[in-house]
Amino acid sequence: MLEHVPPHLLHAYNLYDRTAKTGITNTCNYPHKAASIDVEGNCMVCACDGWLPISVCNVKDINGLDQIWNNGIAQKIQKDVDDKKFTWCSVNTCGVKTRDRFVDRHYISVNVDESCNLACPSCRKSRIYRTKGKEFLSRESIAKNLVDLINKFDKPIEIMMSGNGDPFASLIYRPLLLEMEPRDNVSIRMLTNGLLLKKLMPKMKSKKNIKHLDISIDAGDSETYEKVRLGGKWSTLLENLDYVKENVDCTVTLKFVLQKDNIDSVDNFVRLMEQYGFNGNIMPIENWGAMDNFDEHDVFASDHPMNARVKDILARYGNQPGLFFHSINKF
């Protein structure tokens, strides 16, 4: 299967064990219904292209979304997962060791551009923002093709934007934001830093289809926020959170990637989610190759000097209403 790993995802492929596993009894149907689409149009049959970075086809070569799951490579992965081997899966990260991984409708994670108006140290070494050139046009064509594929798909489906950049900041995502006119079978989940919601959401034809809005903030106070969300302004974030609370009818979740530089901000984060009446999600930091000193920031490591404080956070907030701990087995 290594020949089907896109070169730019080889790093992610090598981050995890890619051999057959034993002892996993939980079930996963993601290879049958989920897909992640990357910057080159490669389709991976998982919710995250880093967890299962094997391309089963390219979105530029299909004329219907069903073709993602109905081809030889996809079917080989489906059988492996159905047999509970999970040969190519990052089972220590995706959560299948502790629970079933199940989607009741088709799901596509759209990750066609890494452009973002921030340069968070846990995510990237420098700011990435594409506005022109051959690469820009290629990715924009992928986005436009997806608009057509999504608009004509008639099965229940959830569209997730985006796992590797900010869809509101990216010009490549603009066709998906402003030209997509999905029917009622489509629900949209947006993952964003939230700084451009007030500016762009009123222009979206698909605003009514947004059912979940995930806003990554990684902090609960100004000082911490402007350190871990490099380029962001706390006052701008709060202005946009106010807009969402008053104008957007969907489930809102504030997301917090816990690491060394924001562990003192957890209490403020919980107070903020309570203040707005939003849900919260605390999750472990993952190594995407952006940090040269990742181990220093990974407070979930058992030998990290702050690991005891992570356990204290779970003890204090493990039953907090509206607060979810992702990959709880890491605590």
C-alpha positions as CSV (number, residue, x, y, z in Angstrom):
1,M,0.0,0.0,0.0
2,L,3.0,2.3,0.4
3,E,2.8,3.1,-3.4
4,H,-0.6,4.7,-2.8
5,V,0.7,7.1,-0.1
6,P,1.1,10.6,-1.5
7,P,4.7,11.8,-1.2
8,H,3.7,14.8,1.0
9,L,2.0,12.4,3.4
10,L,4.9,10.1,3.9
11,H,5.8,11.9,7.1
12,A,2.4,11.2,8.5
13,Y,2.5,7.6,7.3
14,N,5.8,7.1,9.2
15,L,4.5,8.6,12.4
16,Y,2.5,5.5,13.3
17,D,2.7,1.7,13.3
18,R,1.5,0.5,9.9
19,T,1.3,-3.3,10.6
20,A,-1.6,-5.6,11.4
21,K,-2.8,-5.1,14.9
22,T,-4.2,-7.7,17.4
23,G,-6.6,-7.6,20.3
24,I,-8.8,-4.8,19.0
25,T,-12.5,-5.8,19.3
26,N,-14.2,-2.5,18.5
27,T,-15.7,-1.8,15.1
28,C,-15.0,1.0,12.6
29,N,-17.1,1.7,9.5
30,Y,-15.2,4.8,8.4
31,P,-13.6,3.1,5.3
32,H,-17.1,2.5,4.0
33,K,-18.5,6.0,4.5
34,A,-15.8,8.5,5.4
35,A,-13.2,10.3,3.3
36,S,-10.6,12.9,3.7
37,I,-9.6,14.9,0.6
38,D,-6.1,16.5,0.6
39,V,-4.4,19.4,-1.2
40,E,-3.8,17.3,-4.3
41,G,-7.3,15.9,-4.5
42,N,-6.3,12.5,-3.0
43,C,-9.1,10.7,-1.2
44,M,-8.3,8.7,2.0
45,V,-11.1,6.6,3.4
46,C,-10.8,7.9,7.0
47,A,-11.8,11.1,8.8
48,C,-8.1,12.2,9.0
49,D,-5.6,11.9,6.2
50,G,-2.7,11.6,8.7
51,W,-4.3,8.6,10.4
52,L,-4.7,6.6,7.2
53,P,-2.8,8.4,4.4
54,I,-3.5,5.9,1.6
55,S,-5.0,7.5,-1.5
56,V,-7.8,5.3,-3.0
57,C,-8.5,7.7,-5.9
58,N,-8.3,11.4,-6.9
59,V,-11.3,13.7,-6.7
60,K,-10.4,15.2,-10.1
61,D,-10.9,11.7,-11.7
62,I,-14.4,10.9,-10.4
63,N,-17.8,12.2,-11.4
64,G,-19.7,11.0,-8.3
65,L,-18.8,10.8,-4.6
66,D,-19.8,7.1,-4.4
67,Q,-16.7,6.3,-6.5
68,I,-14.5,7.1,-3.5
69,W,-15.7,4.0,-1.6
70,N,-16.4,1.7,-4.6
71,N,-12.9,0.9,-5.9
72,G,-10.3,-1.8,-5.4
73,I,-8.0,0.1,-3.0
74,A,-10.8,1.2,-0.8
75,Q,-12.3,-2.2,-0.7
76,K,-9.0,-3.7,0.4
77,I,-8.8,-1.3,3.3
78,Q,-12.5,-1.9,4.1
79,K,-11.9,-5.7,4.4
80,D,-8.8,-5.2,6.5
81,V,-10.7,-3.0,9.0
82,D,-13.8,-5.3,8.9
83,D,-11.5,-8.1,9.9
84,K,-10.2,-6.0,12.8
85,K,-6.6,-6.0,11.6
86,F,-6.3,-2.2,11.2
87,T,-3.1,-2.8,9.4
88,W,-2.7,0.8,8.0
89,C,-4.5,2.6,10.8
90,S,-3.1,4.8,13.6
91,V,-5.1,3.0,16.3
92,N,-3.3,4.7,19.2
93,T,-4.7,8.1,18.0
94,C,-8.0,7.5,16.3
95,G,-9.7,6.0,19.4
96,V,-10.8,2.6,18.0
97,K,-9.0,0.9,20.9
98,T,-11.5,2.3,23.4
99,R,-14.7,2.6,21.4
100,D,-16.4,1.9,18.1
101,R,-15.7,4.4,15.4
102,F,-19.1,4.7,13.6
103,V,-20.7,7.3,11.3
104,D,-24.4,7.0,10.4
105,R,-24.1,9.0,7.2
106,H,-21.4,9.6,4.6
107,Y,-18.7,12.0,5.8
108,I,-16.1,14.0,3.9
109,S,-13.3,16.0,5.5
110,V,-12.2,18.7,3.0
111,N,-8.5,19.6,3.4
112,V,-7.7,21.2,0.1
113,D,-5.6,24.1,1.4
114,E,-3.4,24.8,4.4
115,S,-3.8,28.6,4.1
116,C,-4.5,30.3,7.4
117,N,-4.3,33.8,8.8
118,L,-2.5,32.4,11.9
119,A,0.8,30.6,12.4
120,C,0.2,28.5,15.5
121,P,3.5,27.0,16.7
122,S,1.8,23.6,17.3
123,C,0.6,23.5,13.6
124,R,3.2,25.1,11.4
125,K,6.6,26.8,11.4
126,S,5.5,29.9,9.5
127,R,2.4,31.5,8.0
128,I,1.0,29.8,4.9
129,Y,-1.3,31.8,2.6
130,R,-1.8,31.1,-1.1
131,T,-3.4,33.7,-3.4
132,K,-2.0,33.0,-6.9
133,G,0.0,30.7,-9.1
134,K,-0.2,27.2,-10.6
135,E,-0.7,25.5,-7.2
136,F,-3.4,28.0,-6.2
137,L,-5.3,27.4,-9.5
138,S,-5.0,23.6,-9.1
139,R,-6.4,23.6,-5.6
140,E,-9.1,26.0,-6.6
141,S,-10.2,23.6,-9.4
142,I,-10.5,20.8,-6.8
143,A,-12.7,23.0,-4.6
144,K,-14.9,23.9,-7.6
145,N,-15.2,20.2,-8.6
146,L,-16.2,19.4,-5.0
147,V,-19.0,22.0,-5.2
148,D,-20.5,20.1,-8.2
149,L,-20.0,16.7,-6.6
150,I,-21.6,17.7,-3.3
151,N,-24.5,19.6,-4.9
152,K,-25.6,16.5,-6.9
153,F,-25.0,13.9,-4.1
154,D,-28.4,12.8,-2.8
155,K,-27.5,10.6,0.2
156,P,-27.2,12.0,3.8
157,I,-23.7,13.4,4.1
158,E,-21.7,15.6,6.5
159,I,-19.1,17.9,5.0
160,M,-16.2,18.9,7.3
161,M,-14.1,22.0,6.5
162,S,-11.2,22.0,7.3
163,G,-8.5,20.0,9.0
164,N,-5.4,21.6,7.8
165,G,-6.1,25.4,7.4
166,D,-8.9,27.9,7.9
167,P,-11.7,27.7,5.4
168,F,-12.7,31.3,6.0
169,A,-9.2,32.7,5.6
170,S,-8.4,30.6,2.5
171,L,-9.3,32.0,-1.0
172,I,-9.2,28.4,-2.3
173,Y,-12.2,27.6,-0.1
174,R,-14.2,30.5,-1.4
175,P,-16.1,28.4,-4.0
176,L,-17.2,26.0,-1.3
177,L,-18.2,28.8,1.0
178,L,-19.9,31.1,-1.4
179,E,-21.1,28.9,-4.4
180,M,-22.2,25.7,-2.7
181,E,-26.0,25.3,-2.5
182,P,-26.5,21.9,-1.0
183,R,-29.9,20.3,-0.4
184,D,-31.2,19.3,3.0
185,N,-29.4,16.0,2.8
186,V,-26.1,17.9,3.5
187,S,-25.0,19.0,6.9
188,I,-21.8,21.1,7.3
189,R,-19.3,21.1,10.1
190,M,-16.8,24.0,10.0
191,L,-13.5,24.0,11.9
192,T,-12.1,27.5,12.0
193,N,-10.1,29.9,14.2
194,G,-13.2,32.0,14.2
195,L,-11.6,35.3,13.3
196,L,-13.5,35.9,10.1
197,L,-16.9,34.4,10.9
198,K,-18.6,37.8,11.2
199,K,-17.3,38.9,7.9
200,L,-18.0,35.9,5.7
201,M,-20.8,33.8,7.2
202,P,-23.6,36.3,6.2
203,K,-22.5,35.8,2.6
204,M,-22.8,32.0,2.6
205,K,-25.6,30.4,0.6
206,S,-25.1,27.2,2.7
207,K,-25.2,28.9,6.1
208,K,-28.5,27.1,6.9
209,N,-26.7,23.8,6.3
210,I,-24.1,24.5,9.0
211,K,-25.0,22.3,11.9
212,H,-21.7,22.3,13.8
213,L,-19.2,25.1,14.3
214,D,-15.9,24.1,15.9
215,I,-13.8,27.1,16.9
216,S,-10.1,26.4,17.8
217,I,-9.0,28.9,20.4
218,D,-6.5,26.8,22.6
219,A,-6.8,29.4,25.4
220,G,-9.2,31.1,27.8
221,D,-7.4,34.4,28.2
222,S,-5.7,37.1,26.1
223,E,-2.1,36.5,27.1
224,T,-2.2,32.8,26.5
225,Y,-4.3,33.1,23.3
226,E,-1.9,35.5,21.6
227,K,1.1,33.2,22.4
228,V,-0.3,29.9,21.2
229,R,-2.5,31.4,18.4
230,L,0.2,33.4,16.8
231,G,-1.2,36.3,14.8
232,G,-4.6,36.3,16.5
233,K,-6.1,39.0,18.6
234,W,-8.2,38.1,21.6
235,S,-10.5,41.1,21.2
236,T,-11.3,40.0,17.6
237,L,-12.0,36.5,18.7
238,L,-14.5,37.7,21.3
239,E,-16.2,40.0,18.8
240,N,-16.7,36.9,16.5
241,L,-17.9,34.7,19.4
242,D,-20.5,37.4,20.2
243,Y,-21.6,37.3,16.6
244,V,-22.0,33.6,16.6
245,K,-23.9,33.5,19.8
246,E,-26.5,36.1,18.5
247,N,-26.7,35.0,14.8
248,V,-25.8,31.4,14.2
249,D,-28.2,28.6,15.0
250,C,-26.0,25.5,15.3
251,T,-24.0,23.5,17.9
252,V,-20.8,25.5,18.8
253,T,-17.8,23.8,20.3
254,L,-14.7,25.7,21.5
255,K,-11.6,23.5,20.9
256,F,-8.5,23.4,23.1
257,V,-5.3,21.6,22.2
258,L,-3.6,21.1,25.6
259,Q,0.1,21.7,25.7
260,K,2.8,23.2,27.9
261,D,2.2,26.8,26.9
262,N,-1.6,26.8,27.7
263,I,-2.0,24.4,30.6
264,D,-2.5,27.3,33.0
265,S,-5.4,28.6,30.8
266,V,-7.7,25.6,31.2
267,D,-9.7,27.1,34.0
268,N,-10.3,30.3,32.0
269,F,-11.2,28.2,29.0
270,V,-13.9,26.4,31.0
271,R,-15.3,29.7,32.3
272,L,-15.4,31.1,28.7
273,M,-17.4,28.1,27.4
274,E,-19.8,28.5,30.3
275,Q,-20.1,32.3,29.7
276,Y,-21.2,31.7,26.1
277,G,-23.1,28.5,26.6
278,F,-20.9,26.7,24.1
279,N,-19.5,23.2,24.3
280,G,-15.8,22.6,24.9
281,N,-13.3,20.0,23.6
282,I,-9.9,19.4,25.2
283,M,-7.5,17.2,23.3
284,P,-3.9,16.2,23.3
285,I,-1.3,17.9,21.1
286,E,-0.2,15.8,18.1
287,N,3.1,15.8,16.4
288,W,2.6,17.2,12.9
289,G,6.3,18.0,12.4
290,A,6.0,21.7,13.2
291,M,7.8,21.6,16.5
292,D,11.4,20.7,16.7
293,N,11.0,20.3,20.5
294,F,7.6,18.5,20.5
295,D,8.4,16.3,23.6
296,E,8.8,19.5,25.6
297,H,5.2,20.5,24.9
298,D,3.6,17.0,25.0
299,V,2.2,17.2,28.6
300,F,0.4,13.9,28.0
301,A,3.7,11.9,28.0
302,S,3.9,9.9,31.2
303,D,7.4,11.2,31.9
304,H,6.6,14.9,31.3
305,P,7.0,17.0,34.4
306,M,3.5,18.5,33.9
307,N,1.7,15.1,33.3
308,A,0.4,15.1,36.9
309,R,-1.3,18.4,36.2
310,V,-3.0,16.9,33.2
311,K,-4.5,14.2,35.4
312,D,-5.6,16.9,37.8
313,I,-7.5,18.6,35.0
314,L,-9.3,15.5,34.1
315,A,-10.2,14.9,37.8
316,R,-11.6,18.4,38.1
317,Y,-13.4,18.7,34.8
318,G,-14.0,15.1,33.8
319,N,-17.8,15.5,34.5
320,Q,-18.1,19.1,33.4
321,P,-21.3,19.6,31.4
322,G,-20.7,20.3,27.8
323,L,-16.9,19.5,28.0
324,F,-15.5,16.5,26.1
325,F,-12.0,15.1,26.4
326,H,-10.9,13.7,23.1
327,S,-8.6,10.6,23.2
328,I,-9.3,10.3,26.9
329,N,-7.2,7.1,27.1
330,K,-4.1,9.3,26.8
331,F,-4.7,10.8,30.2
